[in-house]
């Protein structure tokens, strides 16, 4: 499976992961990069900058069929910041005068809006 989320792109199973699923009557879901990017953006919209692979839990939750219900609380664990993403730092921006007008102009040019 090609994936941008190198934290989960591992050819070796995790005994603990399998045990957690089977011991709690859970199940494993497969999500693709597009689903993880949507979840990643959703988390970012809430102020959480996580590594792409750690958006997989929320991505899995969001890919459940519309009619499927889940009883009880759902916990999507994220344990790593976005600084671990493979492409962090690839893009360099020129310094900008820190006045609000200049910063706002730069953000809008990058299509970043509040």
N, C-alpha and C positions, 0 to 999 in steps of 0.2 A: 504494500500500500504506500503510495507516494503521499507524503504529508509535510506540511511546513512546521508541524508541531513536533519537533525532535524529542521533546520530553516524553512523548508517548509512542514514538516510532521505534519500538524496541522488539527484536525478534525473540526475546525470552519472556515467558509467562511469569507472572508474580503469584506465588502460592498464596500470599496474603490477600491479594485481590480476588482470586477465585474463592477462597474461604469466606471472605466478606460477603460475596454475592450469594453463595450457596447457603451459608449459615443464616442469612436473613431473608431467605425467600426472594432474593432480588434477581436481577438479570443484567446482562451486559448489552449495551447498545453500541452500534457502530455509527460514527458521525464522520462526515467529510470536512475538508478544509473550509468549504463555503459555509457550512453550518457553524463551525467553530469561529469563523470570522464574524458572523452575525452575532453570536453570543459574546464574543470579545468586544464588539462595538456596543452591545447592550450593557455589558458590565462597565465599559468606559463611560457610557452615558450616566452611570450612577456614581462615577468618580473612582472606579476600581481599575487600576492598570495592572493586568495580570499577564503572565506568559500565555501565549496562544494555546498551548496544550492544556492549561488549567481552565480554559473556557469550555472544555469538552463536557464536563458535567452538566453545565447549563445548556449546552448545545443538545445533549442527549434528551434532557427534559423537554426542550422546545420541539424536538422531532417526534414526540409521542403523538399518536393520532388524536384528532379533536375530541372524539367521544370517550377516550380513555381517561379515567379518573384515578387519582392517587390519594389514598387515605393517609392521614398523618402528615407530619412535617417532612419537608424535603430539604436535605442539606447538600449543597454543591460546594465541595471543598476546593479552595484555591490556596495554594501554598507558596507561590512564587510571583515575584513582581515582573513587570514587563521588561525590565532591564535584561532578562535572560533571553528575550526573543532574538533569533539569529540575525535579524537585520537592524537592530538598534544601533544607531550611529552611522549607518550607511549614508545617510543624507545629511549634508551639512548646510546650515543656513548662515547667511551673512549676518553679522551683528546688526541690531536695530536700535535706534534711539528709544529709550524706555518710556517715552511719553505715551499716554493712553491712545492718542490718535494714531501714532505710528504703529503701535502694537495691534490695535484693532484693524488697521489697514492690512497689515501682514497676515493676521489671522483670516480675514475675509478673502484675501488673495489665495490662501491655502484651503478655502472652503470650510473653515472651522468657525462655527457660529455657536452662540449660547442658546 
